[in-house]
Amino acid sequence: MKDYIIVIGGGLAGCESAYQIAKRGINVKLYEMKPSVFSPAHSNSNLAEIVCSNSFKSNAITNACGLLKEELRRLDSLLIRCADETSVPAGQALAVDREKFSDLVTSEINKLDNVEIIREEFNKEIDDNCITVIATGPLTSEKMEKQILKLTGKDKLYFYDAVAPIIDKSSINMDIAFYGDRYGRQGDNSYINLPFTKEEYQKFYDALINAEVVNLHEFEKKEIFEGCMPIEVMAKRGEDTIRFGPLKPVGFIDPRTNVRPYAIVQLRQDNEAGTLYNMVGFQTNLKFGEQKRVFSMIPGLENAEFVKYGVMHRNTYINSPSLLNNTFNLKNKPNIFFAGQITGVEGYVESIASGLSAGINATKIYNNDVPMIFSDETVIGALSKYISSPNKRFQPMNANFGILPPLEEKIKDKQERYKKQAERSLKSINKF
């Protein structure tokens, strides 16, 4: 085995991995293709460049992303420390001066004597006998894609095109909603149905076709619209288009009225625990605030908690549930790790968390030690479990309380429930 670990990609996940490996006394070769090659979204030569929002979301531990940040602080995350040190006023959120943030991360990585930063695209064959962390991000280069396909034995990677929102089941109004699939197929609790009257549908339809959408990058537009049709685009083709498509009511009887609804929205179980449901056919490019406003008009979702909003952007990722362990390495090639959005975690802090876990466990493999598996009572552990658990309809996931196991005690108040889950999480994380 080589006397160093390779990290490919100098973004958030790659830098966190490199730091976690280096602080444990192991040499690191960190490959970053900038400035010789830039992706369509990147513009400066620093490591850990932030290309979208400068917000790392809430700092409150009653927010899942805030809790994840606190877990990472206790695990000595370099990237979260740099974010704290370059923060700008943003209320309860952790927002950063993006230039100062990437400057500081670059400086901190440069200070590590056992990290060699190689400013070129990784063009070698990935060696199974060399421990490697692949953290090439959602805009992985074509050359790297070919290597990943060879490593994973797949004929394609996944493109995160237009993805539907995901809802916390406990927030669905089951006085209106009912279980069951079309004509009673599949039964059980796999599907939850939300029936419309004609008047309810027309109000919803008018709001949907007039809602604000997100502007896409030019390089994203062609790929996304070739792959699938956003619900709001489909709706604009005519008032009955979605009613004869994803909202068709054929095969359903509303148990409240004993008649067929005018239209119906189906929610499909999204995780093994049955705590999360996704909106079938509701891939969307609406702004997040508009999704909350418009989709809450659907009968049964008036108080819905959206743990993940629908998004549309280019995001290359692997089919992690069939490929990765919960320690972020390949099941059939344990020396090869993946980290960041390419694994199917979604968001800055989530990418950092995956980089930390991959980096720590790369050192464990290097030292022939037992892997570090975080409890799924923690957000970092729950994310690790989510991306590695069987899931036929796998899609990227951000931090949310819906992926954590429920408390033994039933707590109706949401904030109090989250507080108790956070206390449980931090008690668990302190063991590490």
N, C-alpha and C positions, 0 to 999 in steps of 0.2 A: 504494500500500500504506500502511496505517495506520502511525503512528510508535510503535506499541506492540504487544505480544503479549497476547492474552487467555488466561488460565488459568481453567477452570471447575472448581471443586472444591478445597476447602482441606484435604483429607486428606493422607495420607503422600505419595502420588504428586504431587498438585497442588502441595504446598509445595516438594517437591524440584525440580519443574519451574520454579516461580517463582524459586527461588533460583539455579538454574543459568542462567536467562535474565538475571536482574538483575545477577549478578556479571560478566556479559559486557557490561554497560553499556546494556542495552535496557530500556525502560519496560515494566512489567507491570501489567495490570489483573486482579487475582485475585478471582474471585467465590466467595463462600461463603454459602450460604443460611441458616446458623445465625447469630443466634438467632431470626430471624423464622420459619423453617421447620425442623423437626427430622424426621429419619427415625425409623422405629420403634426403631432401635438406638442412637441418639445421645442424649446427655443434658446436655452442657455446651457452652459457646460457644467454646471454644478451637479453634484450628486443630490438625490432626494428632491428633485424639482417637482413642485406642485403645479399642475396644469389646469386644474378646475377651481373650485371654491377654496378660499383660504381658511375655511372653518373645519375644525376637527370635532364639531358638534358639542353637545352639552357636557359640562363637567359634573353635573349632579349624579350621584350614584343611584338615584331612582330612575335614571335614564340608562338603558342598556349600554349605550356607547360610552357614557360617562363612567359607568361601573367598569367597563373594559379598560378604560384609561387608568383608573385607579389600580386595577389588577396589574397593569403593565408598569406603573410606577413602582409598585412593590416588588416587581420582578427585575428592576433596574433596566428598563427600556431606554436606550440612548435617544431614540427618536421622540419619545414623549417628553423626556427631559429637555431636549432641544426646543420642542414646541412650547413647553412651559416658559423657557427662558426668552423666547422671541414672541411671546403673546402680545396681542393688542386688545384694547377694550372691546368686549363683545357680550356684555351681560353675563349670563350663566354659561355661555359657550366658550370653548377654547378656540380662539382664532389667532392666526399667526401673521407676522410680516413675512410674506413668502420668500422674499429675497434674503432676509436675515436668517430665516430658518434653513434654507438650503446652504447658505454660506457657512452657518454654524455646523451643520451635519458634515459638510465637506471638510471643514477644519478639524473636527473631532476624529473623523476617520483617518485623515492625514497624520494625526498625532500618534496613531497606533503603529509602533515599530514593526509589528509582525503582519501588517496588512500591506500588500503590494497592489496598487491600483494600476490596472492595465487599460489604457485608453484606446481600445480598439474593439471591433466586433469579434465575438468569439467564433472563430472559424475552424476550430479543431473538432475532431471526432470526440464525443463525450465518452469517457473511459469508465466502464463499469467498476474498475479497480481503483478509481479515484473518487473519493467522496465529493459530490457536487451538489450545490443548491442552485436550482434554476428559478430565477426571479425576474423574468423578462417582461412581465406586465401585459396589459391588455392590447398593446400595439407591438407584440412580438414580431421580429423581422421575418421575412420569408425564409431566409437561410436557417434561422433558429426553429421555425415551424417544422421544417423538414426533419431536423434532428429530433424534435419532440415526437413527431409521428413515428419515427423509427424506434425510439425508446419505448413508446407506449404501445406499439403494435397496432395503432389505429390508422385508418385511411383518411381521417379528417379531424380537425379540432372544431370546437363549438364556437359559434359567433353569437354573442349575447345581443340579439337584435331588439325586438320589442317584447317586453316581458310584462305579464299581468301583476297587479297588486296582490299582496298576501295579507290576510286578515286573521286576527286573534279570535278563535272560535268563541271564547267567553263573552265577546262583545256583540255577538250576533243576536238579534231579537228572535228567539225561537217560538214566540207567540205568533209570529208571522211566517217564519221560515219553516220548512219541513224537509225531512230526509227522503232519499230515494232517487234512483236514476230513471231515465225515460222508459216508460212501459214497465217500470218496476225492476229493470235489469240491475244487477250488481248489488242492489239493496243495501242493507246495513247502514253504516254512517259514512260511506265513501263520498257521497254527494249531499250538499245542502242546497235547497231550492228557494228562490226568492221571487214570488209571483207578483206581477203587475196587473192593475186594472188599466183600462184604456186611458183614463184621465191621468193616472200616475205615470204611465209610459210616455204620453205626449209631453208632459212637463219635463221629465228626465231627458227625452230626446232633444227638446229645444235647448236645454242647458248644455248637453253634450256637444252639439254641433257648433255652439257659440263660445265654447271654453277656450282659454289660451293654451297654446302649445309651446314646447321648447324648441328653440332653433338649433338644428344639428350642424355639426361641422360638414363642410362640403364632401370630405372623403368618406363620411359615414352614410350619406343619403342614399347612394346607389345600392350599397350592400344591404341596408336595412329594408328598404321598400321592395327589393327583389325577394327577400326572405319571407315576409309576412305583412299583413295589413293591420295597422292600428285601428282600434274600434271606432275612433272619432272620424277617421278617413272613410271607413266603410259606411258609417252612419250618414255621411254627407252625400252618399250616392242615392239616397231616398229614404223616406220615413219608414218604409217597411223592410229595408235591406237587412238590418240586423235582426229584425223580428222574424225573418225567414232564414237567418243565419244562426249565430251563436245564442240568440235570445228566443229561438223558436219554442213555442209552448206545446207542440205536438207530443202526445204521450204522457201528459201530466194532468192531474186533477188537484185543485187547491182544496185541501181537507177542510178549510174554514167555510168554503162556499159550495163545495161539491161540484164545481164547474171548472172547465179548462181556463187558465189565466189568459190574458190578452198577450202577454209576453212573460218570459221567465229568465232569470239569471241563475246559472249554476255555479256553486262553489265546490271545488274538489279538494279532498284531503291532501295536504302537502307534506306532512311529516308522519313518522311512524307512530308518535304519541297521539296524533289526532287533535293537536292543539292549534294547528295552523291550517287555513284553507285558502286556496288561490281562486281568483275570479276567472272562470273558464272563458276563453276567447276575448279577454279584456286587455290584451297587449296594447300599450298606449304611449303616446308622446305628450300627454297633457302635463302641465306644470303641477308640482306636488300639491300646492294649495287648491288648485282646480280639481284634482282627483278627489281630495277630501270633500270638497263642496259638492261636486256633481255625483260621485258614487254614493255619498251618504243619502242621496235622494232615492236610492233603490230601497223598496220596502224591506225592512228587516236589518238594514245597515245604517239606520238613522244615528246610532251611537257607535258605529264600527270603529275599532282601533286598527289602523293600517300599520302593521309591523314592517311592511316594505311596500313602497309605492312602485308603480310601473315605471320602467325606464327604457330608453332607447339610445344606445350608443355602441360603438364597436368595442368589443371586449373579448378577445380570444381566451378561451379557457378549456381545460381538459375535463374529461368525464371522471372527476375525482372519486366518486363512490366505487367505481369499478377498478380504479387504479391505485389509490393512495390508502395508506394506513392513517390512523388518527395522529401519528407523529410526522405527517407530511412527506414520508418517503414512499417510493414505489413498492407495492406488495411483492413484485417479482424481481426487483432490483433495489434492495434496501439501501445501497450506497448513494442512490440518486434521490434528491429531495426537490420538492417544488414549494414555492412561497409566493405570496401576493395574490393579485386578482386572477392570475392564471389558474389558481386552485379552485376558484369559485367563491372566495370571500369577497365581499363588496364593501368598499370604503377605505379611507386612509387608515383609520385606527385598526380595522380588521386586517388590513394588509400587514401592518406593523406587527400585530399579534402573531400572524402566521409566520412572519420572518423570524420572530423571537423563538417560536416553538421549533421551527426547522433548524435554526442555528444551534440551539441547545442540543437537539437530538442528533444533529450531524456530529457534534463533539462526543456524544454518547457512543455512537457507532465507531468513531475514530478510536476511542479509548476502550472498546469492547465492553461497554457498560450497559446497564439496564436503561431503556428509554424513559423519558419523563412524560408521563401521561397525566394531563390535568383533569381533575374531576369535572364531570359535566354539570356540576352545580355552579361552576364558574363560567363566565362568558367565553373565555379563551378555550376552555375545555368543551363547551357546548358547540362552539363553531368547529372545532377539530372533529368532534363526533358527527356533526351535520355533514361536512364535506366528505366523510369517509363511510357513512352508513348507506346501505342499499336504498336507491331512489331512482325509479324508472323515469321520472320526470325532473331530474336534477336541474336546478337553476341556481345561479349565485345568490348568496345570502349575506345580509348585514347583521350586526349585533341587534338582538331583540330578546325580550323576556320570554317570548313564545317558544324559543328553542331550549330553554332551561326546564328541568323537571319541576312539576308543581310542588308547592309546600305540602306538608302533611296536614296542616290545619287550613281550613277554608277561610280566606279573608276577602270579604266583598269589596272593601275600599281598595281601589287600584294602587294608589300611592303607598298605602300602608303595606300592601302585598309586595310591591316592588322593594320597599325598604327592607322587609324581612328577607327577601331573596338576595338582596345586596349584602346584608349582614352574613347570611349563610355563605355567600360566595367569598367574601373577604376573609372569613374565618378559615375557609378551605385553602385560599391562595397563600395565607400566611405560613402554611406547612411547607411551602416550597421555598 
